[in-house]
Amino acid sequence: MELLERNGASRKGIMNKIDLPRELYSDPAVYIQAVREGISGQVLRQVVQALADDREIFARLMETNSSDLHRYYTRKSLGRSQSENLLDTLKLYIEAEEVFGDREVALEWLHVEVPALSGSRPVDLFDTFAGRGIVRQILRKISYGEFS
């Protein structure tokens, strides 16, 4: 995967605000190791701050409610499942930035009803691995010019 390398959009976007190595998104071994070790609650805090409008998504990923999400911020590390959900979701935001070339355009697309999703919003599918996979497939099709 060449995330963060192709057009540089992500260097200006979400990744700028989150303390994670860039290799995490381009090197599967680094990604897997990070999942196994667990992502710190501090990184979760940074992600939620960077994507404040989507706080509820991250609460669902942590299987809690939005008002209790702050309890995860002090954890030394999240569990494997939580870490993988967080990283995969963050990766999807970055992929959207890459496809659209702009953070704001990507965020707007993620929050509008998409005909290819039967009128659902992409962010509404982020709480499951399968849902993120569907959004990822649509982003790939857009990048190849199959959808407008």
C-alpha positions in Angstrom: 0.0 0.0 0.0 1.3 3.4 -0.8 -0.8 5.4 1.6 0.7 8.7 2.5 3.2 8.4 -0.4 1.1 9.1 -3.5 -0.1 12.6 -3.4 0.9 13.8 0.1 -2.7 14.7 1.0 -2.6 12.8 4.3 0.6 14.5 5.4 -1.5 17.7 5.7 -4.5 15.9 7.2 -5.4 13.5 9.9 -2.0 12.0 10.3 -0.5 15.4 11.2 -2.5 15.3 14.4 -1.9 11.8 15.5 1.2 10.4 17.1 1.6 7.2 15.1 4.4 6.2 12.7 3.6 6.6 9.0 5.0 3.1 8.4 2.0 1.8 10.3 -0.1 2.4 7.2 2.3 1.2 4.5 4.0 -1.8 6.2 1.7 -4.7 7.1 4.3 -6.0 9.6 4.4 -2.7 11.5 0.6 -2.6 11.4 0.2 -6.1 12.8 2.8 -5.5 15.5 1.0 -2.3 16.6 -2.3 -4.2 16.9 -0.6 -7.0 18.9 1.0 -4.5 21.3 -2.1 -2.4 21.6 -2.6 1.3 20.8 -2.4 3.7 23.7 -5.4 5.5 25.0 -3.6 8.7 24.3 -3.6 7.9 20.6 -7.4 7.3 20.8 -7.7 10.7 22.4 -5.7 12.3 19.5 -7.9 10.5 17.0 -11.1 11.7 18.7 -9.8 15.2 18.9 -8.7 15.2 15.2 -12.1 13.8 14.1 -14.3 15.4 16.8 -17.5 15.3 14.7 -17.2 11.6 14.6 -16.7 10.9 18.3 -19.7 8.6 18.3 -18.1 6.3 15.7 -15.1 5.8 18.0 -17.3 5.2 21.0 -19.0 2.4 19.1 -15.6 1.0 18.1 -14.7 0.9 21.8 -18.1 -0.6 22.6 -19.0 2.3 25.0 -21.1 5.4 24.8 -19.8 8.8 23.9 -19.9 10.2 27.4 -17.7 7.3 28.7 -15.2 7.4 25.9 -12.8 9.5 27.9 -12.2 6.5 30.3 -10.2 4.9 27.5 -7.8 7.8 27.2 -5.7 6.9 30.2 -5.2 3.3 29.2 -1.6 2.2 28.6 -2.9 0.1 25.7 -6.2 -0.9 24.2 -7.0 -4.5 23.6 -6.2 -6.1 20.3 -9.7 -5.9 18.9 -10.1 -2.3 19.9 -6.6 -1.4 18.5 -7.4 -3.1 15.2 -10.8 -1.4 14.9 -9.2 1.9 15.7 -6.3 1.5 13.3 -8.5 0.1 10.5 -11.0 3.0 10.8 -8.2 5.6 10.9 -6.7 3.9 7.8 -10.0 4.3 6.1 -10.2 8.0 6.8 -6.7 8.3 5.4 -7.6 6.3 2.3 -10.6 8.7 1.8 -8.2 11.7 2.0 -5.9 10.0 -0.6 -8.8 9.3 -3.0 -10.3 12.8 -2.8 -7.0 14.6 -2.3 -8.3 16.8 0.5 -9.4 16.2 4.1 -12.5 18.3 4.0 -13.8 16.8 0.8 -13.1 13.3 2.1 -15.0 14.1 5.4 -17.9 15.5 3.5 -18.1 12.4 1.3 -18.0 10.2 4.3 -21.0 12.0 5.8 -23.3 12.1 2.8 -25.7 9.4 1.6 -24.0 7.4 -1.1 -26.2 5.7 -3.8 -23.7 2.8 -4.0 -24.5 2.2 -0.3 -28.2 2.1 -0.9 -28.4 5.7 0.5 -26.4 5.0 3.7 -23.6 7.3 4.8 -20.1 5.7 4.7 -19.4 6.6 8.3 -22.5 4.7 9.4 -20.7 1.5 8.3 -17.4 2.1 10.2 -18.4 0.2 13.3 -17.9 -3.2 11.7 -15.0 -4.7 9.7 -17.4 -5.8 6.9 -18.8 -2.3 6.7 -15.4 -0.7 6.5 -14.5 -3.2 3.8 -17.5 -2.1 1.7 -16.6 1.5 2.1 -13.0 0.7 1.1 -14.2 -1.1 -2.0 -16.2 2.0 -3.0 -13.2 4.2 -2.4 -11.1 2.0 -4.7 -13.8 2.2 -7.4 -13.9 5.9 -7.1 -10.1 6.1 -7.4 -10.3 4.1 -10.6 -13.1 6.3 -12.0 -15.9 3.7 -11.6 -18.1 6.0 -9.5 -18.5 9.7 -9.4 
